[in-house]
Amino acid sequence: MHEITLCQSAFEIIDSQAKLNNAKKVKSVWMELGALSCVEVTALEFCFDIVCRDTLAQGCELHIEVIPAKAWCWDCHQVVTVSTFNAGCPSCGSQNLRVENDDAMRIKQIEIE
């Protein structure tokens, strides 16, 4: 379960930014999660709540947007959207794809008070 490690890393960023801005509380956090990240959203939410206990971020709202992966199809020469590693090209069915973006997790915004 690598979600706990991801949450710990994300919390370090959130906590440092909150302290840098003299926050009393973190109210909300917005994250982007790549569709091919192999991260289970419900596990991420569960782990985030655990990591944030007894901190400025305890009880904050976590908003997660799953970003579809883009891939280049070498056979039909198109940029396509894929949702799994084994997905073929939705246009031509080819497996000859080069994934462009797939597994990132980013903190997009932090709301503090």
C-alpha distances in whole Angstrom, upper triangle without the diagonal:
4,5,7,8,10,11,12,14,15,17,19,20,21,22,25,26,27,29,30,32,33,31,31,28,25,26,24,21,21,19,19,16,17,17,16,13,10,9,9,12,12,8,9,13,11,10,13,15,14,14,17,19,22,22,25,22,21,22,22,22,19,20,18,20,19,21,22,22,26,27,30,32,34,36,37,37,35,32,30,27,24,21,19,19,22,24,27,30,31,34,35,32,32,29,30,28,27,24,25,22,19,16,17,16,19,20,23,25,25,27,29,32
4,5,5,6,9,10,11,12,14,16,17,18,20,22,23,24,26,27,29,30,28,29,26,24,25,22,20,19,16,17,14,15,16,14,11,9,8,10,12,13,9,9,13,12,10,12,15,14,13,16,18,22,21,23,20,21,22,21,21,18,19,17,19,17,19,20,20,24,25,28,30,33,35,36,35,33,30,28,25,23,20,19,19,22,24,27,29,30,33,34,32,31,28,29,27,25,22,23,20,17,13,14,13,16,17,20,22,22,25,27,30
4,5,5,6,9,10,10,12,14,16,16,18,20,21,22,24,26,27,28,26,26,23,20,21,19,16,16,13,14,12,14,14,14,11,9,7,8,9,10,7,5,9,9,7,8,12,11,11,13,16,19,19,20,17,18,18,18,17,14,15,13,16,15,17,19,20,23,25,29,31,33,35,36,35,33,30,28,24,22,19,19,19,22,24,27,29,30,33,34,32,32,29,30,27,26,23,23,20,17,13,13,11,14,15,18,19,19,22,24,27
4,5,5,6,9,10,10,12,14,15,16,18,20,20,22,24,25,26,24,24,22,19,20,19,16,17,15,16,15,17,18,18,14,13,10,11,12,12,8,7,10,9,5,7,10,9,8,11,13,16,16,18,16,16,17,17,17,15,17,15,18,18,20,23,23,26,28,32,34,37,39,40,39,36,33,31,28,26,23,22,23,26,28,31,33,33,37,38,36,36,33,34,31,29,26,26,23,20,16,16,13,15,15,19,20,19,22,23,26
4,5,5,6,9,10,11,13,14,15,17,19,20,21,23,25,26,24,25,22,20,22,20,17,18,15,16,15,17,18,17,14,13,11,13,14,15,12,10,13,12,9,10,13,12,9,13,15,18,17,19,17,17,19,19,19,16,18,17,19,19,20,23,23,26,27,31,33,35,38,39,38,36,32,31,28,26,23,23,23,26,28,31,32,34,37,38,36,35,32,33,30,28,25,25,21,19,15,14,12,14,15,18,20,19,22,23,26
4,5,5,6,8,10,11,12,14,16,17,18,20,21,23,24,23,24,21,18,20,17,14,14,12,13,11,13,15,15,11,12,9,11,12,13,11,8,11,12,9,9,12,12,10,13,16,18,17,18,16,17,18,17,17,14,15,13,16,15,17,19,19,23,25,28,31,33,36,36,35,33,29,28,25,23,21,20,21,24,26,29,30,31,34,36,34,33,30,31,28,26,22,22,18,16,12,11,9,10,11,15,17,17,20,21,24
4,5,5,6,9,10,10,12,14,15,16,18,20,21,22,20,20,18,15,16,14,12,13,11,13,12,15,17,17,14,14,11,12,11,12,10,7,9,10,6,5,9,9,7,9,12,15,13,15,12,13,14,13,14,11,13,12,15,16,18,21,22,25,27,31,33,36,38,39,37,35,31,30,27,25,23,23,23,27,28,31,32,33,36,38,36,36,33,34,31,29,25,24,21,19,15,13,10,11,11,14,15,14,17,18,21
4,5,5,6,9,10,10,12,14,15,16,18,20,21,19,20,18,15,18,16,14,15,14,16,15,18,20,20,17,17,14,16,15,16,13,11,12,12,9,8,11,10,6,9,12,14,12,14,12,13,16,15,16,14,17,16,19,19,21,24,24,28,30,33,36,38,41,41,40,38,34,33,30,28,26,26,26,30,31,34,35,36,39,41,39,38,36,36,33,31,27,27,23,21,17,16,13,13,13,16,17,16,18,19,22
4,5,5,7,9,10,11,13,14,16,17,19,20,19,20,19,16,18,17,14,15,13,14,14,16,19,19,15,17,14,16,16,17,15,12,14,15,12,10,14,13,10,12,15,17,14,15,14,16,18,16,17,15,17,16,18,19,20,23,23,25,28,31,34,36,39,39,37,35,32,31,28,27,25,25,25,29,30,33,34,35,38,39,38,37,34,34,31,28,25,24,21,19,16,13,11,11,11,14,15,15,18,19,22
4,5,5,6,9,10,11,12,14,15,17,18,17,18,16,13,15,13,10,11,9,12,12,15,18,18,15,16,14,16,14,16,14,11,12,14,11,9,12,13,10,10,14,16,13,14,11,14,15,14,14,12,13,13,15,16,18,21,21,24,27,30,33,35,38,38,37,34,30,29,27,26,24,24,25,28,29,32,33,33,36,38,37,36,34,34,31,28,25,23,20,18,15,12,9,8,7,11,12,11,14,15,19
4,5,5,6,8,10,10,12,14,15,16,14,15,13,11,13,12,10,12,12,15,15,18,21,22,18,19,16,18,16,17,15,12,12,13,11,8,10,11,7,7,11,12,10,10,8,11,13,12,13,12,14,15,17,19,21,24,25,28,30,34,37,39,42,42,40,38,34,33,30,29,27,27,28,32,33,36,36,37,40,42,40,40,37,38,34,32,28,27,23,22,19,16,13,12,10,13,13,11,14,14,17
4,6,5,6,9,10,11,12,14,15,14,16,15,13,16,15,13,15,14,17,17,20,23,24,20,21,19,20,19,20,19,15,16,17,14,12,14,14,10,10,13,14,11,11,11,13,16,15,17,15,17,18,20,22,23,26,26,29,31,35,38,40,43,43,41,39,35,34,32,31,29,29,30,33,34,37,38,39,41,43,42,41,39,39,35,33,29,28,24,23,20,17,14,13,11,14,14,13,15,15,18
4,6,5,6,9,10,10,12,14,14,16,14,12,15,14,11,13,12,15,16,19,22,23,19,21,19,21,19,21,20,16,17,18,16,13,15,16,12,12,16,16,13,12,12,15,17,15,16,14,16,16,18,20,21,24,25,27,30,33,36,38,41,41,39,36,33,32,30,29,28,29,29,33,33,36,36,37,40,42,41,40,37,37,34,31,28,26,22,22,19,15,13,11,8,11,11,10,13,13,17
4,6,5,6,9,10,11,12,11,13,11,8,11,10,8,11,11,14,16,19,22,24,20,22,19,21,19,20,19,15,15,17,15,11,13,15,11,10,13,14,11,9,8,12,14,11,13,12,14,15,17,19,21,24,25,28,31,34,37,40,43,42,40,37,34,33,30,30,28,29,30,34,34,37,37,37,40,42,41,41,39,39,35,33,29,27,24,23,20,17,14,11,8,11,9,7,10,10,13
4,5,5,6,8,10,10,9,11,10,8,12,12,11,14,15,18,20,23,26,27,23,25,22,23,21,22,21,17,17,18,16,13,14,14,11,9,12,12,8,7,8,11,14,12,15,14,17,18,21,23,24,28,29,31,34,37,41,43,46,46,44,41,37,37,34,34,32,32,33,37,37,40,41,41,44,46,45,44,42,42,39,36,33,31,27,26,23,20,17,15,12,14,13,10,12,11,13
4,5,5,6,9,10,10,13,12,11,15,15,14,16,16,19,21,24,27,28,25,26,24,25,24,25,24,20,20,21,19,16,18,18,14,13,16,15,12,11,11,15,17,16,18,17,19,20,23,25,26,29,30,32,34,37,41,43,46,46,44,41,37,37,35,34,33,34,34,38,39,41,41,42,44,47,46,45,43,42,39,36,33,31,27,27,24,21,18,15,13,15,14,11,13,12,14
4,5,5,6,9,9,12,11,10,13,13,12,14,15,18,20,23,26,27,25,27,24,26,24,25,24,20,20,22,20,17,18,19,16,14,17,17,13,11,11,15,17,15,17,16,18,19,21,23,24,28,28,30,33,36,40,42,45,45,42,40,36,36,33,33,32,33,34,38,38,40,40,41,43,45,45,44,42,42,38,35,32,30,26,26,24,20,17,14,11,12,11,8,10,10,12
4,5,5,6,5,8,8,7,10,11,11,14,16,19,21,25,28,29,26,28,25,26,24,25,24,21,20,21,20,16,17,18,15,13,15,15,11,8,9,13,15,13,15,15,17,19,22,24,26,29,30,33,36,39,42,45,48,47,45,42,38,38,35,35,34,35,36,40,40,42,42,42,45,47,47,46,44,44,41,38,35,32,29,28,26,22,19,16,13,14,11,8,9,7,9
4,5,5,6,8,10,10,14,15,15,18,19,22,25,28,31,32,29,31,28,29,27,28,27,23,23,24,22,18,19,20,17,14,16,15,11,9,11,14,17,15,18,19,21,23,25,28,29,33,33,36,39,42,45,47,50,50,48,45,41,41,38,38,37,38,39,42,43,45,45,46,48,51,50,49,47,47,43,41,37,35,31,31,28,25,22,19,16,17,15,12,13,10,11
4,6,8,11,12,12,16,17,16,18,20,22,25,28,31,32,29,32,29,30,28,29,29,25,25,26,24,21,22,23,19,17,20,19,15,13,14,18,20,18,20,20,22,24,26,28,29,32,33,35,38,41,44,46,49,49,46,44,40,40,38,38,37,38,39,43,43,45,45,45,48,50,49,49,47,46,43,40,36,34,31,31,28,25,22,19,16,17,15,12,13,11,13
4,6,9,11,11,14,15,15,17,19,22,25,28,31,33,30,33,30,31,28,29,29,26,25,26,25,21,22,23,21,18,20,19,15,12,14,17,19,17,19,19,21,23,25,28,29,32,33,35,38,41,45,47,50,49,47,44,40,40,38,38,37,39,40,43,43,46,45,45,47,50,50,49,48,47,43,41,37,35,31,32,29,26,23,20,16,16,14,11,11,9,9
4,7,9,11,14,16,16,19,22,25,27,31,34,35,33,34,31,32,30,30,30,27,25,27,25,22,22,23,20,17,19,17,14,11,13,16,18,17,19,20,22,25,27,30,31,35,36,38,41,44,48,50,53,52,50,47,44,43,41,41,39,41,42,46,46,48,48,48,50,53,52,52,50,50,46,44,40,38,34,34,32,28,25,22,19,19,16,13,12,9,9
4,5,7,10,12,14,17,19,23,25,29,32,33,31,32,29,30,27,27,27,24,22,24,22,19,19,20,18,15,16,15,11,8,10,13,15,13,16,17,19,22,25,28,29,33,34,37,40,43,46,49,52,51,49,46,42,41,39,39,37,39,40,44,44,46,46,46,48,51,50,50,49,49,45,42,39,37,33,33,30,27,24,21,17,17,14,11,9,6,6
4,7,10,13,15,18,21,25,27,31,33,35,32,33,30,30,27,27,27,24,22,23,22,19,18,19,18,14,15,13,10,7,9,11,13,12,15,17,20,23,26,29,31,35,36,39,42,45,49,51,54,53,51,48,44,44,41,41,39,40,42,45,45,48,48,48,50,53,52,52,50,51,47,45,41,39,35,35,32,29,25,23,19,20,17,13,11,7,6
4,6,9,12,15,18,22,24,28,30,32,29,30,27,27,24,24,24,21,19,20,19,16,15,16,15,11,12,11,8,5,6,8,9,8,12,14,17,20,23,26,28,31,33,36,39,43,46,49,51,50,49,46,42,41,38,38,35,37,39,42,42,45,45,45,47,50,49,49,47,48,44,42,38,37,33,32,29,26,23,21,17,18,14,11,9,6,5
4,6,8,11,14,18,20,24,26,28,26,27,23,23,20,21,21,18,16,17,17,13,13,15,13,10,12,12,9,6,5,8,8,6,9,10,13,16,19,22,24,28,30,32,36,39,42,45,47,47,45,42,38,37,34,34,32,33,35,38,38,41,41,41,43,46,45,46,44,44,41,38,35,33,29,28,26,23,19,17,13,14,11,7,6,4,7
4,7,10,14,17,20,24,26,28,26,27,23,23,20,20,20,18,15,17,17,13,13,16,15,12,13,14,12,9,7,9,8,5,6,9,11,15,17,21,23,27,29,32,35,39,42,45,47,46,44,41,37,36,33,33,31,33,35,38,37,40,40,39,42,45,44,45,43,44,40,39,35,33,29,28,26,23,20,18,14,14,11,8,5,5,7
4,7,10,14,16,20,22,24,22,24,20,20,17,17,18,15,13,15,16,12,12,15,15,12,14,16,13,11,8,10,9,5,4,6,7,11,14,17,19,23,25,28,32,35,38,41,43,42,41,37,34,32,29,29,27,29,31,34,34,36,36,36,38,41,40,41,39,40,37,35,31,29,26,25,23,20,16,14,11,11,8,6,5,7,10
4,7,10,13,16,19,21,19,21,17,17,14,15,16,13,11,14,14,10,12,15,13,11,15,17,14,12,9,11,11,7,6,5,6,8,11,14,16,20,22,25,28,32,35,38,40,39,37,34,31,29,26,26,24,26,28,31,31,34,34,33,36,38,38,38,36,37,33,31,28,26,22,21,19,16,13,11,7,8,6,5,6,9,12
4,7,10,14,16,18,17,19,16,16,13,15,16,13,12,15,15,12,14,17,16,15,18,20,18,16,13,15,14,10,8,6,5,6,8,11,13,16,19,21,25,28,31,34,36,35,34,31,27,26,23,23,21,23,25,28,28,30,30,29,32,35,34,35,33,34,30,28,24,23,19,18,17,14,11,9,6,5,5,6,9,12,15
4,6,10,13,15,13,15,13,14,11,14,14,11,11,15,14,12,14,17,16,15,19,21,19,18,14,16,16,13,11,8,6,5,6,9,10,14,16,18,22,25,28,31,33,33,31,28,24,23,20,20,18,20,22,25,25,27,27,27,30,32,31,32,30,30,27,25,21,19,16,15,13,10,7,5,4,5,7,9,12,15,19
4,7,9,12,11,13,11,13,11,14,15,12,13,16,16,14,17,20,18,18,22,25,22,21,18,20,19,16,14,11,9,6,5,6,6,10,12,15,18,21,24,27,30,29,27,24,21,19,16,16,15,17,18,22,21,24,24,23,26,29,28,28,26,27,23,21,18,16,12,11,10,8,6,5,7,7,10,12,15,19,22
4,6,8,7,10,8,10,9,12,13,10,12,15,15,14,17,19,18,19,22,25,23,23,20,21,21,18,16,12,10,7,6,5,6,9,10,13,16,20,23,26,28,27,26,23,20,18,15,14,12,14,15,19,18,21,21,22,24,27,25,26,24,24,21,19,15,15,11,9,7,6,5,7,9,10,13,15,18,21,25
4,5,5,9,9,11,11,15,15,13,15,18,18,17,20,22,21,22,26,29,27,27,23,25,24,22,20,16,14,10,9,6,5,6,7,10,13,16,19,22,24,24,23,20,16,15,12,11,9,11,12,15,15,18,18,18,21,23,22,22,20,20,17,15,12,11,8,5,5,5,6,9,12,13,16,19,22,25,29
4,6,8,8,10,10,14,15,14,16,19,19,19,22,23,23,24,27,31,29,29,26,27,26,24,21,17,15,11,9,6,6,5,6,10,12,16,18,21,23,22,22,19,16,13,10,8,6,7,9,13,12,15,16,16,19,21,19,20,18,19,16,15,11,12,9,6,7,9,10,12,15,16,19,22,24,28,31
4,6,8,10,12,15,15,14,17,20,19,20,23,24,23,25,28,32,30,30,27,28,28,26,24,20,18,14,13,9,9,8,7,10,11,15,17,20,22,22,21,19,16,14,11,9,7,6,7,10,11,14,15,16,19,21,19,18,16,17,14,13,10,11,9,5,5,8,10,14,17,18,22,24,27,30,33
4,5,9,10,14,13,12,15,17,16,16,20,21,20,22,25,28,27,27,24,25,25,23,21,18,17,13,12,9,10,10,9,13,14,18,20,23,25,25,25,22,19,17,15,12,10,10,10,13,14,18,19,20,23,24,22,22,19,20,17,16,12,13,10,6,4,6,8,11,15,17,20,22,25,27,31
4,6,9,12,11,11,14,16,15,16,19,20,20,22,25,28,27,28,25,25,25,24,22,19,18,14,14,11,13,13,12,16,17,20,22,24,26,27,27,25,22,20,17,14,11,9,10,13,14,18,20,21,24,25,23,22,20,21,19,18,15,16,13,10,7,10,11,14,17,19,22,24,27,29,33
4,6,9,8,7,10,12,11,13,16,16,16,18,21,25,24,25,21,22,21,20,19,15,15,11,12,10,12,13,14,17,19,23,25,28,30,30,29,27,24,22,18,16,13,12,13,16,17,21,23,23,27,28,26,26,23,24,22,21,17,18,15,11,9,10,9,13,15,17,20,21,24,26,29
4,6,5,6,9,10,11,12,14,15,16,18,20,24,24,25,21,21,20,19,17,14,14,11,12,11,13,15,16,20,22,25,27,30,31,32,31,29,26,23,20,17,14,13,15,17,18,22,24,24,27,29,27,27,25,26,24,23,20,21,18,14,12,13,12,15,17,19,21,21,24,26,29
4,5,5,6,9,10,10,12,14,15,16,19,22,22,22,19,19,17,16,14,11,10,8,10,9,12,14,16,20,22,26,28,31,33,32,32,29,26,23,20,18,14,15,17,20,20,24,25,24,28,30,28,29,27,28,25,25,21,22,18,15,13,13,11,14,14,16,18,19,21,23,26
4,5,5,6,9,10,11,13,14,16,17,21,21,22,18,17,16,16,14,11,12,10,12,12,16,18,20,23,26,30,31,34,36,36,36,33,29,27,23,21,17,18,20,22,23,26,28,27,31,33,31,32,30,31,29,28,25,25,22,19,17,17,15,17,17,19,20,20,21,24,26
4,5,5,6,8,10,11,12,14,16,20,20,21,18,17,16,16,15,12,14,12,15,14,17,19,21,24,27,30,32,35,37,37,36,34,31,28,25,22,19,18,20,23,24,27,29,29,33,34,32,32,30,32,29,28,25,26,22,19,16,16,14,17,17,20,21,20,22,24,27
4,5,5,6,9,10,10,12,14,18,18,19,15,15,15,14,13,10,11,9,12,12,15,18,19,23,25,29,31,34,36,36,35,33,29,27,23,22,18,19,20,23,24,27,29,29,32,34,32,32,30,31,28,27,24,24,20,17,14,14,11,13,13,16,17,17,19,21,24
4,6,5,6,9,10,11,13,16,16,17,13,13,11,11,10,7,9,9,12,13,17,19,21,25,28,31,33,37,38,38,37,35,31,29,25,24,20,21,23,26,26,30,31,30,34,36,34,35,33,34,31,30,26,26,23,20,17,16,13,14,14,16,16,16,17,19,22
4,5,5,7,9,10,11,15,16,17,14,12,12,12,12,10,13,13,16,17,20,22,24,28,30,34,36,39,41,41,40,38,34,32,28,26,23,23,25,27,28,32,33,33,37,39,36,37,35,36,33,33,29,29,25,23,20,19,16,18,17,19,20,19,20,21,23
4,5,5,6,9,10,14,14,16,13,12,13,13,13,11,14,13,17,17,20,23,24,28,30,34,36,39,41,41,40,38,34,32,29,27,23,23,25,28,29,32,34,34,37,39,37,37,35,36,33,32,28,28,25,22,18,18,15,16,16,19,19,18,20,20,23
4,5,5,6,9,12,12,13,10,9,10,10,10,8,11,11,15,16,19,22,24,27,30,33,36,39,41,41,40,37,34,32,28,27,24,24,26,29,29,33,34,34,37,39,38,38,35,36,33,32,28,28,24,21,18,17,13,14,13,16,15,14,16,17,19
4,6,5,6,10,10,12,9,7,7,8,9,9,12,13,17,19,22,25,27,30,33,37,39,42,44,44,43,40,37,35,31,30,27,27,29,32,32,36,37,37,40,42,40,41,38,40,37,35,32,31,27,25,22,21,17,17,16,18,17,15,16,17,19
4,5,5,9,10,13,10,9,10,12,13,12,16,17,20,21,24,27,29,32,35,38,41,43,46,46,45,42,39,37,33,31,28,28,30,33,34,37,39,39,42,44,42,42,40,41,38,36,33,33,29,26,23,22,18,19,18,21,20,18,19,19,21
4,6,9,8,11,9,8,11,11,13,12,16,16,20,21,24,27,28,31,34,37,40,42,45,45,44,41,38,36,33,31,28,28,29,33,34,37,38,39,42,44,42,42,39,40,37,35,32,31,27,25,22,20,17,17,15,19,18,16,18,17,20
4,6,6,8,5,5,8,8,11,11,14,16,20,21,24,27,29,32,35,38,41,44,46,46,45,42,38,37,34,32,30,30,31,35,35,39,40,40,43,45,43,43,41,42,39,37,33,32,29,27,23,21,18,17,15,18,16,14,15,14,16
4,5,8,7,5,8,10,13,14,17,19,23,25,27,31,32,36,38,42,45,47,50,50,48,46,42,40,37,35,33,33,34,37,38,42,43,43,46,48,46,47,44,45,42,40,37,36,32,30,27,25,21,21,19,21,20,17,17,16,18
4,7,8,6,9,12,15,16,20,22,26,28,30,34,35,38,41,45,48,50,53,53,51,49,45,43,40,39,36,36,38,41,42,45,46,46,49,51,50,50,47,48,45,43,40,39,35,33,30,27,24,23,21,23,21,18,18,16,17
4,5,5,9,10,14,15,18,20,24,26,28,32,33,36,39,43,46,48,51,51,49,46,43,41,38,37,35,35,37,40,41,44,45,45,48,50,48,48,46,47,43,41,38,36,33,31,28,25,22,21,18,20,18,15,15,13,14
4,6,9,9,12,14,17,19,23,25,28,31,33,36,39,42,45,48,51,50,48,46,42,41,37,37,35,36,37,40,41,44,44,44,47,50,48,48,46,47,43,41,37,36,32,31,28,25,21,20,16,18,16,12,12,9,10
4,6,5,9,10,13,16,19,22,24,28,30,33,36,39,42,45,47,47,45,42,39,37,34,34,31,32,34,37,37,40,41,41,44,46,45,45,43,44,40,38,34,33,29,28,25,22,19,17,14,16,13,10,10,9,11
4,6,9,11,14,17,21,23,26,29,31,34,38,41,44,47,49,49,47,44,41,39,36,35,32,33,35,38,38,41,42,42,45,47,46,46,44,45,42,40,36,35,31,29,27,24,21,20,17,19,16,13,13,12,13
4,7,9,13,15,19,22,25,28,30,34,37,41,43,46,48,48,46,43,40,38,34,34,31,32,34,37,37,40,41,40,43,46,45,45,43,44,41,40,36,35,31,29,27,25,21,20,17,18,16,13,13,12,13
4,6,10,13,16,19,22,25,28,31,34,38,40,44,46,45,44,40,37,35,32,31,29,30,32,35,35,38,39,38,41,44,42,43,41,42,39,37,33,32,28,27,24,22,18,17,14,15,13,10,9,9,11
4,6,10,13,16,19,23,25,28,32,35,38,41,43,42,41,38,34,32,29,28,26,28,30,33,32,35,36,35,38,41,39,40,39,40,36,35,31,30,26,25,23,20,17,16,13,14,12,10,9,11,13
4,6,10,13,16,19,22,25,28,32,34,38,40,39,38,34,31,29,25,25,22,24,26,29,29,32,32,32,35,37,36,37,35,36,33,31,28,26,23,21,19,17,13,13,10,11,10,10,10,13,16
4,7,10,13,16,19,22,25,29,31,35,37,36,35,31,28,26,22,22,20,22,24,27,27,29,30,29,31,34,33,34,33,34,30,29,25,24,20,19,17,16,12,12,10,10,10,10,11,14,17
4,6,9,13,15,19,22,26,28,31,33,32,31,28,24,22,19,19,16,18,21,24,23,26,26,25,28,31,30,31,29,30,27,25,22,21,17,15,14,12,10,10,9,10,11,12,14,17,21
4,6,10,13,15,19,22,25,28,30,29,28,25,21,19,16,16,14,16,19,22,21,23,23,22,25,28,27,28,26,27,24,23,19,18,15,13,13,12,10,10,10,10,12,14,16,20,23
4,6,9,13,16,20,22,25,27,26,25,22,18,16,13,12,10,12,15,18,17,20,20,19,22,25,23,24,23,24,21,20,16,16,12,10,10,10,9,11,12,12,15,17,20,23,26
4,6,9,13,16,19,22,24,23,22,19,15,13,10,10,9,12,14,17,16,18,17,17,20,22,22,22,21,21,18,17,13,12,9,8,9,9,9,11,13,12,15,18,21,24,28
4,7,10,13,15,19,21,20,19,16,12,10,6,6,6,9,12,14,12,14,14,13,16,19,18,18,17,18,15,14,11,11,8,7,10,11,12,14,16,16,19,22,25,28,32
4,7,10,13,16,18,17,16,14,10,8,6,5,6,8,9,12,11,12,12,13,15,17,16,16,15,15,11,11,7,7,5,5,8,10,12,14,17,17,21,24,27,30,34
4,7,10,13,15,14,13,10,7,6,5,6,9,11,11,13,12,12,11,11,13,15,15,15,14,13,10,9,6,5,6,7,11,12,15,17,20,19,23,26,29,33,36
4,6,9,12,12,10,8,6,5,6,7,10,11,10,12,10,10,8,11,12,13,13,12,11,10,6,5,4,5,7,9,12,14,18,20,23,23,26,30,33,36,40
4,6,9,9,7,6,5,6,9,10,14,14,13,14,13,11,9,11,11,12,13,11,11,8,5,5,6,7,10,12,16,18,21,23,26,26,29,33,36,39,43
4,5,6,5,5,6,7,10,11,14,15,14,13,12,9,7,10,9,9,9,7,8,6,5,7,9,10,14,15,18,21,24,26,29,29,33,36,39,42,46
4,6,5,8,9,11,14,14,18,18,16,16,14,12,10,13,12,10,11,8,9,6,6,8,11,12,16,17,21,23,27,29,32,32,36,39,42,45,49
4,6,8,11,12,15,15,19,19,17,16,15,11,9,12,10,8,9,7,9,7,8,11,14,16,19,20,24,26,29,31,35,34,38,41,44,48,51
4,6,9,10,13,15,18,19,18,17,15,12,9,10,8,7,9,8,11,9,10,12,15,16,19,20,24,26,29,31,34,33,37,40,43,47,50
4,7,9,13,15,19,19,19,18,16,14,10,12,10,10,12,11,13,10,10,11,13,14,17,19,23,24,28,29,32,31,35,38,41,45,48
4,6,10,12,16,17,17,17,15,13,9,10,8,10,12,11,13,11,10,11,12,12,15,17,20,22,25,26,29,28,32,35,38,42,45
4,7,10,13,15,15,16,14,12,9,10,10,12,13,13,13,12,9,9,9,9,11,13,17,18,21,23,26,25,28,32,34,38,41
4,7,10,12,13,14,11,10,7,7,8,10,11,11,12,12,9,10,9,10,11,12,16,18,20,22,25,24,27,31,33,37,41
4,7,10,11,12,10,10,8,8,10,13,12,13,13,14,11,11,9,10,10,10,14,15,18,19,22,22,25,28,31,34,38
4,6,8,9,6,8,7,8,11,13,11,12,11,12,10,11,9,10,10,9,12,15,17,19,22,22,26,29,31,35,38
4,7,9,7,10,11,10,14,16,14,15,13,15,13,13,11,12,11,9,11,14,15,18,21,21,24,27,30,33,36
4,5,5,9,11,12,15,16,14,14,12,14,12,13,11,13,12,9,11,14,16,19,22,23,27,29,32,35,38
4,6,9,11,13,16,16,14,13,10,12,10,11,9,12,12,9,11,14,17,20,24,25,28,31,34,37,40
4,6,10,12,15,14,11,11,8,11,10,12,11,15,15,13,14,18,21,24,27,28,32,34,37,40,44
4,7,8,11,11,9,9,7,10,9,12,11,14,14,13,15,18,21,24,27,28,31,34,36,40,43
4,6,9,8,5,5,5,8,8,11,11,14,16,15,18,21,24,26,30,30,33,36,39,42,46
4,5,6,5,5,6,8,7,10,11,13,15,15,18,21,24,26,29,29,33,36,38,42,45
4,6,6,8,10,12,11,14,13,15,17,16,20,22,25,27,30,29,32,35,38,41,45
4,6,8,11,12,12,14,15,17,19,19,22,25,27,29,32,31,34,38,40,44,47
4,6,9,10,11,14,16,18,20,20,24,26,29,31,34,34,37,41,43,47,50
4,7,9,10,14,15,18,20,19,22,25,28,30,34,34,37,40,43,46,50
4,5,7,11,13,16,18,18,21,24,28,30,33,34,37,40,43,46,50
4,6,9,11,14,17,16,19,22,25,28,32,32,36,39,42,45,48
4,7,10,13,16,16,19,22,25,28,32,32,36,39,42,45,49
4,6,9,12,12,16,18,22,24,28,28,32,35,38,41,45
4,6,9,11,14,16,20,22,25,26,30,33,36,39,43
4,6,7,10,12,16,18,22,22,26,29,32,35,39
4,7,10,11,15,16,20,20,24,27,30,33,37
4,7,7,11,13,16,16,20,23,27,30,33
4,6,9,12,16,17,20,23,26,29,33
4,7,10,14,15,19,21,24,27,31
4,6,10,12,15,18,21,24,28
4,7,9,13,14,18,20,24
4,6,9,11,15,18,21
4,6,8,11,14,18
4,7,10,13,17
4,7,10,13
4,6,10
4,7
4
